[in-house]
Amino acid sequence: MVKAGGALVLAADAGEADAGEAASRAVGEARASLGGLSPSLAVLFASAHFLGSAQALVAAVAEETGGVPLIGCVAEAVAGRGREVESEPAVSLWLAADLGPVETFAMEFVRTASGGAFGGYRFAPGPAGVHLMICDPFTFPAGDLLTHLNEHVPGAMVMGGMASGGLRLRQSRLFLDGQVLSQGAVGAHLPRAEVHPLVAQGCRPVGDPYTVTQADGNLIFELGGRPPLARLRELAATLPARERELLAQGAHVGMVINEYQAEPRQGDFLVRGIAGADPGSGAIVMGEEVEVGQTVQFHVRDARSADEDLRRTLEREAAALGGRRAAGALLFTCTGRGSRLFAEPDHDAGLLAKMLGEIPVAGFFCNGELGPVGGRNFLHTFTASIALFPETAR
């Protein structure tokens, strides 16, 4: 039976001595929930205040846990215990026992004459648990890796996020066991763990769905026989003022995940932003390749949409658990959420605690979130991606 423990430690400062004290407190609090079990995985997130003392922090946690496999990063903000700490020095630690084998790894991306190559770890095909990954946004093109996995390593599931603690090249701090890396990616493969991937994209559909009738790669030329920009103008003319304002702030396009679903609703789409448009032809540029025959629908994003999407995702998960308890969860939420999006504090972490119980959670605010939608891995934005660990096996 999986057992987890979590700790959220607020620190007075983030020097090396403070890092050591925060590590000791975090490990002590997280261990207390394990009931004497030895942890098999540690996940550590620290606020950006710890950029200069990251090595001292991770070394202290590694020593206190006895060298348990560990991944994590320094982030813009961290979450835990139903809270999101966005401005104070804070450390969030998650320990889990009885997960089965855990293999930590580091990856890098090397540019070549033909494009580039990923090295350091080989993914095996088949639905074998989950790969938790934390990537440097400056040196590791996670989206390209996920596309490769979708095409060539079916069944591999990846969850995690892009580190957000550094503002420029070589400033990221990724944690791997007792080390700190400033580039590439770190990960942990849990081949036997049962993990439920929850992805709330924070958008809702508006208007009617359309069939893509002309497209080339990530360019859409026609929706239902008409240029997409013409469809957008028609939609804007029919919407209430508030919806029209949201559409003007940034229209998104949702691609239906299951084409056999009779009436797709919020959450049944892979949502992508519109990257550009050609006023002459009325075509739009998508952040994802689109195929003729796909069903798409325009979407808007605001705090209400994001709240509804996460609530519905958590309600579905509560039903899917069928009375089983959740042992714990890892929360990867976007830097564009939190107080930047919601009027109330602690929205995502608080809602998770409210709807699934006050389970041990650690999380961080990401520069992009990794999570599967419709059985395929994607890099998202403005998303809450949650790796949930049920307490008992099916």
Secondary structure in CASP SS format (residue, H / E / C, confidence):
PFRMAT SS
TARGET T0000
AUTHOR 0000-0000-0000
METHOD secondary structure of the structure
MODEL  1
M C 1.00
V C 1.00
K E 1.00
A E 1.00
G E 1.00
G E 1.00
A E 1.00
L E 1.00
V E 1.00
L E 1.00
A C 1.00
A C 1.00
D C 1.00
A C 1.00
G C 1.00
E H 1.00
A H 1.00
D H 1.00
A H 1.00
G H 1.00
E H 1.00
A H 1.00
A H 1.00
S H 1.00
R H 1.00
A H 1.00
V H 1.00
G H 1.00
E H 1.00
A H 1.00
R H 1.00
A H 1.00
S C 1.00
L C 1.00
G C 1.00
G C 1.00
L C 1.00
S C 1.00
P C 1.00
S C 1.00
L E 1.00
A E 1.00
V E 1.00
L E 1.00
F E 1.00
A E 1.00
S E 1.00
A H 1.00
H H 1.00
F H 1.00
L C 1.00
G C 1.00
S C 1.00
A H 1.00
Q H 1.00
A H 1.00
L H 1.00
V H 1.00
A H 1.00
A H 1.00
V H 1.00
A H 1.00
E H 1.00
E H 1.00
T H 1.00
G C 1.00
G C 1.00
V C 1.00
P C 1.00
L E 1.00
I E 1.00
G E 1.00
C E 1.00
V E 1.00
A E 1.00
E C 1.00
A C 1.00
V E 1.00
A E 1.00
G E 1.00
R C 1.00
G C 1.00
R E 1.00
E E 1.00
V E 1.00
E C 1.00
S C 1.00
E C 1.00
P C 1.00
A E 1.00
V E 1.00
S E 1.00
L E 1.00
W E 1.00
L E 1.00
A E 1.00
A E 1.00
D C 1.00
L C 1.00
G C 1.00
P C 1.00
V C 1.00
E E 1.00
T E 1.00
F E 1.00
A E 1.00
M E 1.00
E E 1.00
F E 1.00
V E 1.00
R C 1.00
T C 1.00
A C 1.00
S C 1.00
G C 1.00
G C 1.00
A E 1.00
F E 1.00
G E 1.00
G C 1.00
Y C 1.00
R C 1.00
F C 1.00
A C 1.00
P C 1.00
G C 1.00
P C 1.00
A C 1.00
G C 1.00
V E 1.00
H E 1.00
L E 1.00
M E 1.00
I E 1.00
C E 1.00
D C 1.00
P C 1.00
F C 1.00
T C 1.00
F C 1.00
P C 1.00
A H 1.00
G H 1.00
D H 1.00
L H 1.00
L H 1.00
T H 1.00
H H 1.00
L H 1.00
N H 1.00
E H 1.00
H H 1.00
V C 1.00
P C 1.00
G C 1.00
A C 1.00
M C 1.00
V E 1.00
M E 1.00
G E 1.00
G E 1.00
M E 1.00
A C 1.00
S C 1.00
G C 1.00
G C 1.00
L C 1.00
R C 1.00
L C 1.00
R C 1.00
Q C 1.00
S C 1.00
R C 1.00
L E 1.00
F E 1.00
L E 1.00
D C 1.00
G C 1.00
Q E 1.00
V E 1.00
L E 1.00
S C 1.00
Q C 1.00
G C 1.00
A E 1.00
V E 1.00
G E 1.00
A E 1.00
H E 1.00
L E 1.00
P C 1.00
R C 1.00
A C 1.00
E C 1.00
V C 1.00
H E 1.00
P E 1.00
L E 1.00
V E 1.00
A E 1.00
Q C 1.00
G C 1.00
C E 1.00
R E 1.00
P E 1.00
V C 1.00
G C 1.00
D C 1.00
P C 1.00
Y E 1.00
T E 1.00
V E 1.00
T E 1.00
Q E 1.00
A E 1.00
D E 1.00
G C 1.00
N C 1.00
L E 1.00
I E 1.00
F E 1.00
E E 1.00
L E 1.00
G C 1.00
G C 1.00
R E 1.00
P C 1.00
P H 1.00
L H 1.00
A H 1.00
R H 1.00
L H 1.00
R H 1.00
E H 1.00
L H 1.00
A H 1.00
A H 1.00
T H 1.00
L C 1.00
P C 1.00
A H 1.00
R H 1.00
E H 1.00
R H 1.00
E H 1.00
L H 1.00
L H 1.00
A H 1.00
Q H 1.00
G C 1.00
A C 1.00
H E 1.00
V E 1.00
G E 1.00
M E 1.00
V E 1.00
I C 1.00
N C 1.00
E C 1.00
Y C 1.00
Q C 1.00
A C 1.00
E C 1.00
P C 1.00
R C 1.00
Q C 1.00
G C 1.00
D C 1.00
F E 1.00
L E 1.00
V E 1.00
R E 1.00
G E 1.00
I E 1.00
A E 1.00
G E 1.00
A E 1.00
D E 1.00
P C 1.00
G C 1.00
S C 1.00
G C 1.00
A E 1.00
I E 1.00
V E 1.00
M E 1.00
G C 1.00
E C 1.00
E C 1.00
V C 1.00
E C 1.00
V C 1.00
G C 1.00
Q C 1.00
T E 1.00
V E 1.00
Q E 1.00
F E 1.00
H E 1.00
V E 1.00
R E 1.00
D C 1.00
A H 1.00
R H 1.00
S H 1.00
A H 1.00
D H 1.00
E H 1.00
D H 1.00
L H 1.00
R H 1.00
R H 1.00
T H 1.00
L H 1.00
E H 1.00
R H 1.00
E H 1.00
A H 1.00
A H 1.00
A H 1.00
L H 1.00
G C 1.00
G C 1.00
R C 1.00
R C 1.00
A E 1.00
A E 1.00
G E 1.00
A E 1.00
L E 1.00
L E 1.00
F E 1.00
T E 1.00
C E 1.00
T C 1.00
G C 1.00
R C 1.00
G H 1.00
S H 1.00
R H 1.00
L C 1.00
F C 1.00
A C 1.00
E C 1.00
P C 1.00
D C 1.00
H H 1.00
D H 1.00
A H 1.00
G H 1.00
L H 1.00
L H 1.00
A H 1.00
K H 1.00
M H 1.00
L H 1.00
G C 1.00
E C 1.00
I C 1.00
P C 1.00
V E 1.00
A E 1.00
G E 1.00
F E 1.00
F E 1.00
C E 1.00
N C 1.00
G C 1.00
E E 1.00
L E 1.00
G E 1.00
P E 1.00
V E 1.00
G C 1.00
G C 1.00
R E 1.00
N E 1.00
F E 1.00
L E 1.00
H E 1.00
T C 1.00
F C 1.00
T C 1.00
A E 1.00
S E 1.00
I E 1.00
A E 1.00
L E 1.00
F E 1.00
P E 1.00
E C 1.00
T C 1.00
A C 1.00
R C 1.00
END
